[in-house]
Amino acid sequence: MSGQLAPLVALRWGMLRSSRTRWGFAALAGVGLGLCIGAVIAGLLAPRQWATDVLLLAPTLLLAVAAVALAAPLVAGGGNELFPEEQLVAFPVTSRTRFRASLTLSPLNLAWTTQLVGLIAVTAYLVGQPGGLLPALVTCAAYVALVTVAGQALGWLVVGARQRPWGPALTWAGAGLAAGAGTALLLTGRLAEGLDRAPTTWVVIGVLDGAEGDYAGWAGVTAGLLGATWLLFLAGQRACAWSLRQPGHTGGTTARTVRRRAPARGVLREQLAVDRASIWRSTSLRRGLLVLGLLPGVSAAAAGLSWSTLVLVPGLVAAGAGLLFGVNAFCLAGPGAVWLESLPAPPPVTFWAKTLVTAEVCVIAVVVALLAGGARALRPPTAAEAVALAACAVVTVLRVVATCMRSSVTRPHRADLRGPRDTPAPPGAMAAYSARLACSTTLLAVLFSAASTSADWNVPALLAVPFVLLSSRHLLASARLWRSLAVRSRVVHVIATG
Amino acid sequence: MPAAVELRDLTVRFGDVVAVAGFDLVLPAGSSVALVGRNGAGKSTTLRVLAGVLPPTSGQVRVAGVDAVADPAGAKARTGYCPDVGGLIPRATPWEHLQLAATLRGLPGGWQDRARELLDRFDLGTVADRVTADFSHGMGRRMSVVLAAFHSPEVLLLDEPFDGVDPLGVEATLAVVRELRLQGCAVLLSTHLLALAVQACDEAVVLRHGSVVAAGPAAELAGESGAARYRSLLS
């Protein structure tokens, strides 16, 4: 760790005041490590009957890992930060430290960790025996390092480019080009052919060389990966420095004038209008919503998922949408939270306005993802599949909203969500929230996916009832909690002043 | 006629810390009192309790005859509050703040004229539709005063309204305080700027460690001798 990074990490760790939070965080790290070990054991013990299929699909899996590693920092506006930029202005923190900090925080991204565990399992399965596993895992780790560093470097480069006058047009053109190329491959049926030629095939060959004791081939591939990682690390530091030198790098809403709207009818609608504006005027929320809606849907369409597999999508998308701001929903008011609380509106207005905008964001993201994901379905869904899909969407959105509102009321954080890298909570808390939301929604989705195979559509419909009731109960309990002035006072003061 | 503000034995604790310790205060309508004292003396905490955003640990709090603990919404309807920090929703415009306040306060039609007038007086008319995220500190303070005074409250609570504000903004704030007092509004103002406290208020209360150490005419704190006396009360 560099001279500046170590004290910053120590300070962030020290800011976890309660021992319960520290133990929780340590437990989360332990679970991650345990999953990696479990993945090795599962890979070694799994039946060998799919060995050929896994071998053929391995380059595509590696490519998917790269896609996630490249996309995640882009979505986060250049990677996560240990501290919001405004809190570091008085300290001479170098761009190099900022880049290394964002790299250090990569494992706190649930998608990154999940892909790593999957990759370890596949590597162990490809090797098939303990002998030769170590060099194969070294190659696997080198590949993960390469794509992670590449993602961070690209993220900072794009963030910097977007601050130039030509930047937004260039990045949109780049995104359009990538989307166009993907669509063309998909529509012409040449996607499989393209995937067969993926450069990640060399990584798989390196893994197999290591497993089989061909150390010359293994060393060549692994050294190549490590060398490229080092070069990208240096390039990433430069990209970060360049990005932070750009005049508008904070991505704020500089001197932005908006069109005046007519007053809404009723207090709830007026509050909703202000909250919606707060969402759409935030760079990080706007981009997150766009990516969340489109990326899973397009991926599902590209993979040509069946309806019963598509049932897994709403939960993940809703969980992601909740992470945009819902886990700390009152932060939408930012420093204005204290003034807002001094207005004579009934407390439920603020609570339900935040609940509704969180639900809206989840629903929009889920609907967009499902429309995109279902576009390439070969047949219309059966009644049970359609009901399971709808029920899963309702249940997971409700689950996410109930969880988000509970954490918003009980664990507020100060967050302005002004800059492109701003998140509603510190990195550790975000990792815990994402693990919690992803676990609960995935379990629900698996249940409904199983129910979608039923011949009777009543099965998924009835399955939804207890979950809807349970989430509604949790939501109402949080609303009751919000009625307490002591609770509201704590929330608004943390939100407004930290 | 009930007092505009009535605090009886107000106590606020944050865990082991006593922020306000048995504060008594009675403000008649149309009066103005400056709360002065060192950082952490309990000035902002007192104003937060009166604004209805912080529950008192014990004691009585009445605003324009309304018990602020039993009927917080009734008390909030009668007060206008400018918080000490922030006070603005980052991605909303000044006009949207006023629109939200007008709706939540249930103001009758025609509030727009008053809103425009105040924005112009505080030199914010040209930025009425600009998101406040990039306002300077002084602009934010001026806007917070506008929001506090907008509905012509019975009690005006201003917490550091002059902090970082230019002379024209200070003049506009003093003028609004004068006008509202003439309408019968009681003003409670917390500031570290003694000269402006003396200018804006008739009375002054000096707080230390949450308790009153001196109270009397604000004019007694004016000039060099007043400042020297004030300093002696702080330590």
Contacts between the chains, C-beta under 8 A, distances in Angstrom:
chain1	res1	chain2	res2	distance
A	252	B	133	6.0
A	252	B	134	5.8
A	253	B	90	7.9
A	253	B	91	6.4
A	253	B	131	4.9
A	253	B	133	4.6
A	253	B	134	6.1
A	254	B	134	5.3
A	255	B	130	6.4
A	255	B	134	6.1
A	256	B	130	6.5
A	256	B	131	5.1
A	256	B	133	8.0
A	256	B	134	7.6
A	257	B	93	8.0
A	257	B	129	5.2
A	257	B	130	4.9
A	258	B	93	6.0
A	258	B	129	5.8
A	258	B	130	7.7
A	258	B	131	6.5
A	259	B	129	7.3
A	260	B	93	7.8
A	260	B	95	5.8
A	260	B	128	8.0
A	260	B	129	5.5
A	261	B	96	7.9
A	263	B	99	5.2
A	263	B	102	7.2
A	263	B	103	6.0
A	264	B	103	7.1
A	266	B	103	7.6
A	267	B	103	5.7
A	267	B	104	5.4
A	270	B	99	6.8
A	270	B	100	5.6
A	270	B	103	4.0
A	270	B	104	7.0
A	271	B	100	6.9
A	271	B	104	7.5
A	273	B	96	8.0
A	274	B	89	6.5
A	274	B	92	5.3
A	274	B	96	5.9
A	274	B	100	5.4
A	277	B	91	6.3
A	277	B	92	6.3
A	277	B	96	6.9
A	278	B	89	6.6
A	278	B	90	7.4
A	278	B	91	4.4
A	278	B	92	6.6
A	281	B	91	4.1
A	281	B	131	6.1
A	282	B	91	6.1
A	332	B	89	7.7
A	333	B	89	5.1
A	334	B	86	6.9
A	334	B	88	7.8
A	334	B	89	6.1
A	334	B	90	4.3
A	334	B	91	7.9
A	335	B	85	6.4
A	335	B	86	2.2
A	335	B	87	6.4
A	335	B	88	6.3
A	335	B	89	7.9
A	335	B	90	6.9
A	336	B	86	6.4
A	336	B	87	6.2
A	336	B	88	4.8
A	336	B	89	3.5
A	336	B	90	7.1
A	336	B	92	7.3
A	336	B	97	7.6
A	337	B	86	7.9
A	338	B	48	7.7
A	338	B	53	5.7
A	338	B	83	4.4
A	338	B	85	7.7
A	338	B	86	6.8
A	338	B	87	6.6
A	339	B	81	6.8
A	339	B	82	8.0
A	339	B	83	5.6
A	339	B	86	7.7
A	339	B	87	4.6
A	339	B	88	7.1
A	339	B	89	8.0
A	339	B	144	6.9
A	339	B	147	6.4
A	340	B	89	7.1
A	340	B	100	7.9
A	341	B	52	7.6
A	341	B	53	4.5
A	342	B	51	4.4
A	342	B	52	6.2
A	342	B	53	5.4
A	342	B	76	6.0
A	342	B	79	7.1
A	342	B	81	4.2
A	342	B	83	7.4
A	343	B	76	6.4
A	343	B	100	7.7
A	343	B	101	6.2
A	343	B	104	4.4
A	343	B	105	6.5
A	344	B	73	4.6
A	344	B	74	7.5
A	344	B	76	3.9
A	344	B	77	4.1
A	344	B	104	6.6
A	344	B	105	6.1
A	345	B	73	7.8
A	345	B	104	4.2
A	346	B	73	6.7
A	349	B	104	7.6
A	416	B	90	5.6
A	416	B	133	7.7
A	417	B	90	7.8
A	418	B	90	6.2
A	418	B	133	5.6
A	485	B	52	7.7
A	485	B	54	7.8
A	485	B	55	4.6
A	485	B	72	6.5
A	486	B	55	5.4
A	488	B	53	7.7
A	489	B	48	7.9
A	489	B	53	5.9
A	489	B	54	4.9
A	489	B	55	6.3
A	492	B	53	6.4
A	493	B	54	7.9
A	496	B	83	7.4
A	496	B	85	6.4
A	496	B	86	5.1
A	497	B	85	5.4
A	497	B	86	7.3
